[in-house]
Amino acid sequence: MAIVEMKHVDILALDRDKPALLREIQKLGCVHLVPSDTEDATFKRIADESELPALEETIARIYWAIGKLNHYDKTKKPLMADKPAIDETQALAILDRQPELMAIVESLETLDREAGELRGQAARVDAAREQLLPWRGLSAKLSDIATTRNTVALTGAVPKKALDQWLTENTLGDLCEITPVSQERDQAYVTLLMHRSIQEQTMQKLKDANFSAITLPRLDTTAQEQLTELEAQRGDTVEKQKVILERTAAYAGEINAFKQLYDILSVAKARLLAAKNFMASQSTFFLQGWVPAPLTEKVEKQLKKVSPSAALEFYDPAEGEEPPVILQNATVFRPFESVVTSYALPSPFGIDPTAIMTPFFINFMGMMVSDAGYGLMMSIVTLILIKVLKPSPTSRKMLWLLCAGGVATVFWGAMYNSWFGFAPFPSPLDPMNNALPVMGLCIGLGAVHLFAGLGVAAYMNIRRGHPLDAVADQLSWFLLIVGLALLAVKPDVGRVMAIAGAAIIVVFAGRAKSRNPLKRLISGLGALYGVTSWLSDLLSYIRLFGMGLATGVIGMVINILVGIVAGFGPVGKVMAGLVFIGGHLFNAGINIFGAYVHSCRLQYIEFFGKFYEDGGKPFMPLASPSRYFRLEETPLRA
Amino acid sequence: MTIGQILALLGAAVASIGAGIGSSRGVGLAGETSAGVSAENPEVNSKLLLLQLLPGTQGIYGFLIAVIVLINTNVLGGVMKPVELYQGLGILIGCLPVGIVGYYSAIKQGKVSAAGMIMTGQHPEMSGKGITMAVMVETYAVLSLLLSFLIVNSIKL
């Protein structure tokens, strides 16, 4: 249960030691750099970013190449697996190959350009074919359909009905020759040859009939010949595209090298970006940052090793200054840090609630999954996954969390007497037929949870030297709520507690708002209204009962279905098996997810609402960011 | 078949239909948004899946109450128990909370989920908050489920 204590660090070192020092800091991965700030006028902000744009462009090109080759990479990606590691020798080998690899990127880019041009060509050929297809049957060369001194030639499309009318009624007259070429749906393609003298009146008739002129390319061949030619061009393009695809795919084997190079260069980029924070004099540079207090000695030792002349100074943060936040818990609680951080990091002056939240979290989860069979399944499957898949740290933590939830589920499932929807044993709690005690238990546990939250808040007040606040803001509510609850059992004790609590609230709740006793009293009475929020908080824990009930009943329904299906002979038995497995897997899946989410909600809204102070900035040390591999050593030259 | 029996079956149908339609609409809405956000930012897809699942629970709650009605009236046992008119009416009333609240809360939850997805698309680290927001809506579905359960289960045949 701890937010790691942070120390400021100032480092002053010789410029020539800069690369080595930065590499060492990056290797340590525990110094959070901030823009340096000094009033000494000899130090200027340095803006040496000359290498950065070029490096960024290289990285972007490599990333593009990786994306390109990914389509052709046929190696299987292991599920959830940890990133493979590369050590320094491998990294140096890759760096040696950088020119060669960049040449490959270059040829990939060329291939991509060519592929783009081919796509354009293919589209043009297709468009030309599309246009010529209706004129396939035209026996004349395309250039022969031409206007002369006395005749006008036209090609175009006209609705079939209009064409029929022209032909049967001779609408266009004898001086116009109509040659139908082809038909497509209700359009007819025709060539028209008319005498110039009737051009105008014919054009008007054509317009009335919705004739649309089509200009054909003036080619010295027939449409059919041209189509054959286009066909050949198309085949040629396809052939070329295939070659390009093959040549691109041939590089797929290098994808790992690219990924390694990407990571190595990204690390170098992180360092260049970090260097923007420094200030420099003529031959020294000055950097500032945060280091976790327990690591100061190690940092000093390692940095002195690479730069003996460097001056390091560690000191406590100034009053009111907010150090970055990182959580550090005992191994058992570490998987549950993600529950806290996915809400918000605690403020550096607040408290890390991971440890105190954990038992509530897993038990609430267990009560909501509430089937011992599912619990066993959760624990066993997650343990196997951890052993077999060797997952990355993040997945591993998630799996551990589910495993712990599974254990709690076995306990609560046994209490509710639900084993894969069956109820084989006599049980102390029966949500189905005797709901009230179970609901009472849920609300009772909720009260414990809320009081734990109050306790943390009281602890924080006391630690900050405000024990009176702990009495006025926390103890008072504790007395009031417990007193109200006791009214039902021990009215005399309950009454005293409730009145005492209420009195403290009325007198003290408004103390920060005003000095006027009357105003204080009014706002104190207003604060009493907070009882309603306690009521809704407590009722919220009914979900423990509701979600648990849902799992049990759906499990039962699945078993009833299985029973029905199993009645249909041997085929029915096989089907029944499938329904049983599929149904329970579905039920378990959806309920484990629901339980996780609702358990989170109970922490975030009800529990954290009582004490949590969020708003910490995350501790982000200069480290080796990597996407594909784990870099064990930062290569010297990168 | 008596009117009481028909009312009881009507109750089961109302629970399942109301919550089911609501969930279909909620999940559908969330799914469309999920597809849109994934198209922009494929890496968050798996986070969106959780958000899409959330409005689906109301349908399950409705189904659950329907099945409890069927169990209590022994429809699943093959022979339906006799149900008095007032008992049937009681069961029908018991089914209303989950049917009606399930319908509205699933749609609203779908909208909150969709908004959470858009947020997740732009700030993937905030997916947890998006889920929390959507779960806020779920509370009322759980409460209606409980009320329905308590009423339906209190009617002894």
Interface residues (C-beta under 8 A of the other chain):
Chain A: S342 Y343 M432 N433 A435 L539 S540 I542 R543 F545 G546 M547 L549 A550 V553 I554 M556 V557 I560 I590 F593 G594 V597 H598 C600 R601 Y604 I605
Chain B: L50 L53 L54 G56 T57 I60 Y61 F63 L64 V67 I68 I71 L76 S127 G128 K129 I131 T132 V135 M136 E138 T139 V142 L143 L145 L146 F149 L150 N153
